[in-house]
Amino acid sequence: MRLINFFPTLLLAVERASSLELGHAHRARSGSIQWSPCLAELNGTVPMQCGNLSVPLDYTRTLSNASFVLDVFRTPATKQPSRGSIFLNFGGPGADGRADLSAFAPQLLAATGSEFDLVSWVPRGTGVNTSLELTCFGSDLERVFALAYTFPITSGNASNAAPGAIWADSTIFSDNCLSTLNRTGGFVGTAFAVRDMMSILDALGEDGMLRYWGISYGTALGSTAISMFPEKVDKVILDGVVNPHEYYHNYEPESLTDADKVFSGFCHGCVNNPTNCVLARNQTGDELEEEIYAYLEDLKFNPIPISYPGGGMVVDYSLLKTTIYNRMYYPFLWPLLAADLNSFITGNLTAIAEFYTTFLSTPATGAPDALPGIKCSDKIARATSREDPLLVEGLQGRYKSRIGGDVADTTIVRCATWRMDAVEQYTGDFHVQTKNPVLLIGNTADPVTPLVSAHNASAGFEGSVVLQQDSFGHTSWIQASLCTARATRAYFINGTLPAPGTICPIDATLFSGLQGWEEVIPVLLSEEN
């Protein structure tokens, strides 16, 4: 994305004073998208096209010509002519629309009957080397020095001093962001991302109706889109559903409802598959679970020093617990997680050092502060001190999860101290009647978007249905289900919703290291007309 025609602050202030109320009307730049072939990423196996579109920097200022350019990507339908475009947002906020579209295109084409073009874009604030890049520091070195007390991350239960350190870190972080992003930080919120998507929709010149598949944060964007433009909804799938009420209004304790259930699934799955899980010994799943928790508790007082030429690092409670929790998202990686945990429990320092030095040397992608920048700009809740009742209540609600409760404290507190609101925030109640009903998908046990959130979101969207996929992990894409894929295909092609209460089994085995798509995709392709 490139920012162009950025007017001085004084002129923008004059325009704000003279601008009309926008409401939920939509204002887009005229023009269409010129597509050209481009290289797919992550060893993509399907063709990809690239284009761009100029959109307003600030949709609320009707007299302003300030704009920037969205990078847009498309994977054409295998069957042409296509039935139209399906928009994809891959979560975060901050996910790379190009890389993820390339990586997931084979699954998505198969699950939509190969009859739709797949369209994604780099959402505002998530690109790099642009005027809207969300980064609060001039360099990685500045970031390390500024956040020295809590780098790379501190969990709230790591020590009695941890909450104070996190609050201090968050204050420094928010101060830096305000200083660095004071002219652009308000233009990256979800409501503007929705309007960008509608601008792309208009530029495509199709039927003007929204077909969309959002995962994780992409469901917050999707919930906002269908609430702002219910009359434009053709087919929308929300997969791995964020509770939109919590997303905007508090610190989302509901998000961890099933996190401990997923970790228990990891431990019991391990002992039930000893051939593929090196942690499996002569113990029950419950005993393995308690052994890992006990090890984490000991690590609070006995962190592990890792030395390497020219430096070193400390592996502590916060770092290992965050590693475990993040791996709960991806059951196909559980054999690797088990091997890593076995290295800790058996004291294999060489293996520990190899894992973390490789992990920390992997280059980061995307704007480094996109997730807190977008998420916190959307939030209505703020706190003036770490004793603020709403913040304390939110953290205590999250701490009910033993495995995940304290790993996101840094992000939560940063949002509490954030000082830049999105210029437009959606403040509705997410109770709407869309032109066509919405399909929501939730896993039986998801570590960050639990099934209950899908039902809570569905309650506000008249006629919507929740499809339960009987799996662990984050979103339905992580463990393939022929049943779920058939349901998504029927929905996009025919508008057919699964019966309420439908539960789809998966076609992947725990601790196999496989996702199941290698079996599901050929079946789907064989069933196409």
N, C-alpha and C positions, 0 to 999 in steps of 0.2 A: 504494500500500500504506500502511496505517496500523498503527502499533504500539500495542497496547493491553495493559493489565494487566501492565506491565513491573515485576516485583517487585524489591525491593532486593537488592543483591548478597549480603547475608548469608543471606536466605531462599533464594536460588537455591543457595548453597553447601550449606545444610542439605538441600535437595531432592536435590542431586547425591549427597550422602553416603548418602541413603536410597533412591535410585532403583535399579531392577533393570537388568540387562544388556539392551540393546535387540536386539542381533544384527541380523538383516535383517528382523525383524518390522516391521510397519507400524502406526502409530498416527495416525489422522486425526480431525479434528473432525467431529462429526456435522452433518448438514444437507445441503442441496442448493443448487445455483446458480440464482438467479432471473435470467433473461436479459431484457434490454430493448434496443431499438434504440439505436444510438449512431453518431456520425459517423465515417466512415472517414477515414483520413489519406492524405496524399500523392496526392490526387485519385483515391482508390480508386473502382473501377467496380462493385464488388459490395457487397451489404448486409453490415453487421457488427453483431453483438450484443455487449453488454458485461455482465459480471456480476462478482461477487466471492465469495471464500470465506475464512473464517477457518481458519487452520492453526496448529499449534504453532510457537512461536518456537524451541524446542529439543526435538527429538524424543527426545533421550536422557533427558530428565527426565520420567518417567512421572507424577509427582505434581504437576507444574506446570500452572497454567492460563494461563501467559503465552502470548500469541498475537499474530498480526498478520494483516492482510487482504491476500490476493492479488487483484490485478486480473486478470481472465480475459476472453478475447475469443474470439468464434466467428464464422466465416463458414459459414452453413448450406449443406448440399449443394444443388445445383441440382435434383437429382432427390430427391423425398421419397416415402415415408419413407427416411431415410438408412440406410446400412449401419453407422453408428456414427461415432465421432470418430477423426480422426488428429491427434495432437499434433505441433506444430512448435516447434523451437527453432532460431533463426537465427544462433547463433554468438556470437562475441565472445571471452570472456564479456562480456556487457554489451549485447547487441543488444536493441532495443526490440521486444517481441513484438507490440505493437499496430501500429506503423507498418509493420513488415515484413510482417505478415500482410495488411494492406491492400494493400501494394505488389505482393506476389507471388500474391495469391489467384487471379487469372485463370489463371496458369500452373499453379498447384497443383490447382485444380479440374479443369482439362483433363487433367492428368497422373494424376489419380486417378479418372477416369471420371465426375466430377461427382456421385458417389454417396456421398461421405463429408462429414460436417461437419469443418471445419478449426478446430482449437482451439490457441490460444497464450496465453501469460500473461507478465506482467512478472516475471521471476525475481528472487528476493530479492537485494537489493543493487544492482539495476540501475535502479530507479525514482528519481525526483527528488522532493524535498520530502517525504520520509518519514523515519521514525526508523531505517530500515535503508538509507538512502541512503549509498553508499560515496563519501564525499568527505573527504579528509584535511586540508583547509584551509577556513578560514572564508569566503574570497572568492578570486576569481581574482587579485586584487592580492597577497594573502598568498602565493599559489602562485608568482607571478612572483618575488617577493623571496626566498622560501625556496630556489627552484631557479635562482637567477640565473646560476650557472655553466653550466648545461646546458639552459637554456630556449630554444627549445621542445624541442630534442632534440640529443643529441650522439652521433655514431657512434664506435665504438671505435677505428677506424683514422683518425680525423680528424687526430690529431696524437699525438706521444709522450706528451703530458700528458692526453689524453682519458680513458684508463682510470682514472686517479686521480680526475679530476673526476667521472666517472660513479659511482665508488664513494662519493665524498663526497656527491654528490647523493642517492644511494640511501639512505645512512645518514640524512640529513635527512628524506627522504620517509618512511622507515619509522618514524622517531621521531615524526613528526607523526601518522602513521596510528595508531600505538599509543596516543598521547595522546588523539586524537579519537575513535577507534573502540573503545576498550578494553572497552566494555560490549556492543557489537554485532558487532564484527569477526569473531568466531568462529562466527557463525550464518549465514554466506553461502556455505559451501562447496558443492561439487557433490553430495555425498551428500544434503544437506538439500534441494537443488533437485530431486533425484530423488524424495524423499519428498513434496515439494510436488506434483509431477506425479502421483504415485500418489494423493494426497489428492483432487486434481481428478478423476482417473479414477473414484474411488469415488463422488464427489459427482454425477457425471453419471448414475449409475444405469443404465449400459448392461450389457454382459456381463462387465465387470471385467477385460477383456483389453486389453493395451497395443498400440495402433497408433501408430507414431511415425516421423517423418522429421526427422532432425537434420542440420544442416550445420555444417561447421567445428568450433568448440568444441562445438556441439550433438552431434557424434559422440562426444566425450569424455563428455558427459552421457548419451548413449544407451548407450555401452559400459558405463558404470557402472550404468545402470538394468537392462540385461539381465543383468549379472553379479550384481546384488543380488536381482533378481526374475526368474530365468530361466523360472520356471513361469508367469509372467504374459504372456509374449511371444506376441502374435498375429502381427503383421507389423511389422518394424522396418527402416527404411532408414537407413544411415549414409552420408552424401554429403560428400565432401571430408574424408577420414578422418584424424583425429589419432591418432597411435600412443598408445594409452592407457597403455602401460608407461612411455614417456618422459614423458607428461604429468604423472604423479604423482611420478616418481622422479628425473628429472634435467632438464637444460636443453634438451632436444629438438633436438639437432643434426640428426637425421634429417629434420626438417621442411623443411629447405632443400635437400634432395637434388636437386630439379628446378628450383630457382629460376633458375640460369644458363641452363638449357635454355629457359625461358620468355623470358628476355631475348634470347637468340639468335633465338628465334622472332619477337620483335618486330622485331629489326634485319633479318632476312632477309625477313620479311613486308613491311617497308617498301620495300626495294629492288625487291621483286617487284610492288609496287602503287604505282608512282610517281605515278599520277594522284591518289591519295588520301593520299599521304605526302609532306609538303613536305621531309622530311629526305633523301629519295631523290635522290642525285646520281650522278655517274659513278663509282660504287664498288660493291664487293661487300658482302654482309651482314656478313662478317667484318671488313671495313675500317670499316664504319660502327660496329660494336660497339667496335672499338679506339679510334675517334675519340671516342666518348662517354666511355669510360673515361679516356682521356687528358685530356679536358676536366674530368672530375671531379677528377683528380689535380691539375690546375692550380688548380682552385677552392680547394683546401686552402690555397694560398699567396696567392691573389688573390680573396678573397670580394668580392661585389658589394654596395655600399651603395645602398639604396633610400630616398630621402627623400620625404616627403609632408608636407603642412601639419600641424603639431603633433607630428611625430615621424618615425620612420623604422625601418628594419630592415636586417639583414645577411643576404643570401642566401649561404650557404656550402656546403661539401661535404656536410655532414650533412643539411641541409635539402633540397638537390636530390636527393641519393641516396635519401633516404627517399621523396620524391615519386615518383621513377622506380619504386622497388620497389613502392610501394603501387599504382601504376597497372598493374603486371603482373597484378594480380588481375582486371582488367576489360578484355579485348581490345576491346570495343566503344568504349572510350575511347582506344585507341591512336592514332587520327588526331589527337586533341587533345594527347596526350603528345608526339607528333612535332612538332606546331606549337610547343609550349612549349620543347622542346629546341632547335628551330631558332632560337628567339628568343635563347637563351643563346649558341649557337655563332656566330650572326651579330651578337651584341652589341646586340640590340634591347632597350634598357633600359626603354623605355616599356611594351612588352608584358610584360616580366618583372615590372615593378612592378604592372601591372594584374592579373596572375594572382595574385600573392602577397597583395596587399592585399585582393582579393576573397576569397581562400581564408581569410585570417586573420580577416576580419570576419564570416565565416559563424558564426552562433551554434552552440555545441556542444549536443548533445542527450544525454540520459541522465546517469547519475551519472559524474562525471569520473574517478573512480578505480576503477570497477567491474572493469575488466580486470585490473589488477595485484592488486586486493583479493581477487577470487575465485580467480584463477589462483595467486597466491602463498599464499593460505590452504590451498589443496589440496596444494601442493608438500611433499614430504617432505624434499627436499634443502635444506640451509642452508649458509652459509659464514660463518666468523668473520673472514676477511680476504680481500682480493682475490687473494692468492696461494694460496688454498685449492685443493688439487689437483683436486677435482671441478669447481669453477667454472672453473678454467683449462682443464681438459680439455673442458668443455662449450662454452666460447667458441671454443677452437681448432677443435672439430668444426664449429661454425657458420661459422667463417672460411673453410672450404673453398669456400663459395659466394662468388663474387666480387661479385655484385650485391646479395645480401641479408645476407651474413654479419655485418656490423657494425651494421645499422640497428636491431636490436632489443636492443642491449646494455643500454640503460637498463632495459627491462622485466626482462631476465634477471638483472641485478645487483640490482634491487629485490627480486626473489623470493629472491635469496640472502641479503639482509639483513632480510627480513620477519620479524616477531616475534609474529605471531598465527596459530596453527594453527586450522583449522576444527575445531569441536567433534567432528564425526564425519568421518573420512577413510576412503574405501574403500581397503583394503589387500590385496585379493584379487589373483589372478594373471590374471584375464580369460580363464580357460579354463573354459568352461561349456557345457553342452548345454541349449539353450533349447527351450521347448515347440515352437516352430516356427522354421525356419531364418531367418537374417538375410541381407539383401541389402546389400552394400557397393558404393559407386560411387566411382571415382577417375578423374580426368582423366589423359591421357597426360603432360601437363606442367602441374603445379599449383605455384605459387611457395611455398606454405606447408603444404600437405597432400599430399605426393607419393603416387604410385601405390603405392610400396613400403609405405607405412604402411597402406594398405587391405589389402594382402596380409598384413602382419604382424598386424593386428588380426583378420583373417579366420581366421588359423591357430588362434586360441583359441576360436572360436565354431563348434562342430561343425555340419557341414552347410551352412555359409554359403557364399555365392558372391560373387566380385568381378566387377562389370561395369566394363569400361574404356570411357570415353568419349574419343574421339580428338580432344581439344581442348586449347587453352591456357586459362589462367585458373583461378580459384578456385571449385570446385564445378561440378556439371553445370548449374546454373541459369544460369550466366553466358553460355554459348553453347548455344543450343537444339539438341536432337537429337530428331527424331521417333522414332528407334530407342530412345533411352533413355526417352523419355516413354511409349512403348508398353510397355516393360519394366516401368516403375514401375506403370502401370495394371494390367497383368496380375498383378503381384505382389500389390497391395493387394486386387484384386477376387477373384482365383482362387487366390492363393498360389503362382503359377507363377514359378519362378526361371529366369533366363536360363541357357543352357548355360555351363559354366565355360569361360573363354577368350574369351567374347563381347566384341567391340570394336564400339562404335557410332560411326558417322560423325556429324558435326554438319551443321546446316542454316543455317550462317552463314559469311560470307566475311570473312577478315581485312581490316581497314582499310576495311570498308564502313560502320562506325559503327553496325551493326545487330547484334542478338543472335540473330535468327532466330525468335523467338517469334511475330512477326507473321505468319509463314507456317505455323508448326507448330500453333498453337492452332486455327485453322479446320479443319485436317485432323483433329485429334483430336476436335473437336466433331462433325464429320461422320461419324466412325466410331462414335459412341456409339449404343447400341441405343435 
